């Protein structure tokens, strides 16, 4: 379990039970992981008219940040989730 996720254990639950329940939620979280992967796949498709904008590099950086954020979120998912 990711350390960031582990530190946000529900107050009425011990750490081992939290990890067990999180790992058991893999089937429920798979559709969300698939959606995030689809979003990530749609990034970075540069069009010819993108170069007409002076903020082209800003757009590329913003898309890279989105990719990295999606990767960080997917890394927190249970091991049973196909990343």
DRENDO-1510 file (C-alpha; in Angstrom, 1 decimal, always signed):
<recs>
REC; n; res; u; v; w
REC; 1; UNK; +0.0; +0.0; +0.0 .
REC; 2; UNK; +1.2; +3.5; -0.9 .
REC; 3; UNK; +2.5; +5.4; +2.2 .
REC; 4; UNK; +0.3; +8.4; +1.3 .
REC; 5; UNK; -2.8; +6.2; +1.2 .
REC; 6; UNK; -1.8; +4.3; +4.3 .
REC; 7; UNK; -1.6; +7.5; +6.4 .
REC; 8; UNK; -5.3; +8.2; +5.6 .
REC; 9; UNK; -6.6; +5.1; +7.2 .
REC; 10; UNK; -10.1; +5.5; +8.6 .
REC; 11; UNK; -10.1; +6.4; +12.3 .
REC; 12; UNK; -12.2; +3.5; +13.4 .
REC; 13; UNK; -10.0; +0.9; +11.7 .
REC; 14; UNK; -6.5; -0.5; +12.4 .
REC; 15; UNK; -3.9; -0.4; +9.7 .
REC; 16; UNK; -3.9; -4.1; +8.8 .
REC; 17; UNK; -7.7; -4.2; +8.3 .
REC; 18; UNK; -7.5; -1.1; +6.2 .
REC; 19; UNK; -4.8; -2.7; +3.9 .
REC; 20; UNK; -6.9; -5.9; +3.6 .
REC; 21; UNK; -10.1; -3.9; +2.7 .
REC; 22; UNK; -8.2; -1.8; +0.2 .
REC; 23; UNK; -6.7; -4.8; -1.5 .
REC; 24; UNK; -10.1; -6.4; -1.7 .
REC; 25; UNK; -11.5; -3.4; -3.5 .
REC; 26; UNK; -9.6; -4.2; -6.7 .
REC; 27; UNK; -12.7; -5.4; -8.6 .
REC; 28; UNK; -14.6; -2.2; -7.8 .
REC; 29; UNK; -11.7; +0.1; -8.7 .
REC; 30; UNK; -10.8; -1.6; -12.0 .
REC; 31; UNK; -13.3; +0.5; -14.1 .
REC; 32; UNK; -11.9; +3.7; -12.6 .
REC; 33; UNK; -8.4; +2.5; -13.5 .
REC; 34; UNK; -9.5; +1.7; -17.0 .
REC; 35; UNK; -11.0; +5.2; -17.4 .
REC; 36; UNK; -7.8; +6.9; -16.2 .
REC; 37; UNK; -5.8; +4.8; -18.6 .
REC; 38; UNK; -8.1; +5.9; -21.4 .
REC; 39; UNK; -7.7; +9.6; -20.4 .
REC; 40; UNK; -4.0; +9.2; -20.4 .
REC; 41; UNK; -4.0; +7.6; -23.8 .
REC; 42; UNK; -5.9; +10.6; -25.2 .
REC; 43; UNK; -3.3; +13.0; -24.1 .
REC; 44; UNK; -0.4; +14.2; -26.3 .
REC; 45; UNK; -2.1; +14.1; -29.6 .
REC; 46; UNK; -0.6; +17.2; -31.1 .
REC; 47; UNK; -2.5; +18.8; -34.0 .
REC; 48; UNK; -1.0; +20.9; -36.6 .
REC; 49; UNK; -2.8; +24.0; -35.5 .
REC; 50; UNK; -1.5; +23.6; -31.9 .
REC; 51; UNK; +1.8; +25.2; -33.1 .
REC; 52; UNK; -0.1; +28.4; -34.1 .
REC; 53; UNK; -0.5; +29.1; -30.4 .
REC; 54; UNK; +2.3; +30.8; -28.5 .
REC; 55; UNK; +1.4; +28.7; -25.5 .
REC; 56; UNK; +2.2; +25.5; -27.2 .
REC; 57; UNK; +5.0; +24.5; -24.7 .
REC; 58; UNK; +2.7; +25.4; -21.8 .
REC; 59; UNK; +0.1; +23.0; -23.2 .
REC; 60; UNK; +2.7; +20.2; -23.6 .
REC; 61; UNK; +3.9; +20.7; -20.0 .
REC; 62; UNK; +0.3; +20.7; -18.7 .
REC; 63; UNK; -0.3; +17.4; -20.6 .
REC; 64; UNK; +2.8; +15.9; -19.1 .
REC; 65; UNK; +1.7; +16.9; -15.6 .
REC; 66; UNK; -1.6; +15.2; -16.3 .
REC; 67; UNK; +0.2; +12.0; -17.3 .
REC; 68; UNK; +2.3; +12.0; -14.2 .
REC; 69; UNK; -0.7; +12.7; -12.0 .
REC; 70; UNK; -2.6; +9.7; -13.5 .
REC; 71; UNK; +0.5; +7.5; -13.0 .
REC; 72; UNK; +0.6; +8.5; -9.3 .
REC; 73; UNK; -3.1; +7.8; -8.8 .
REC; 74; UNK; -2.8; +4.4; -10.6 .
REC; 75; UNK; +0.2; +3.5; -8.3 .
REC; 76; UNK; -2.1; +3.9; -5.3 .
REC; 77; UNK; -4.6; +1.3; -6.6 .
REC; 78; UNK; -4.6; -2.2; -5.1 .
REC; 79; UNK; -2.3; -4.8; -6.6 .
REC; 80; UNK; -5.3; -6.6; -8.1 .
REC; 81; UNK; -6.1; -3.7; -10.4 .
REC; 82; UNK; -4.6; -4.0; -13.8 .
REC; 83; UNK; -2.5; -0.9; -14.4 .
</recs>
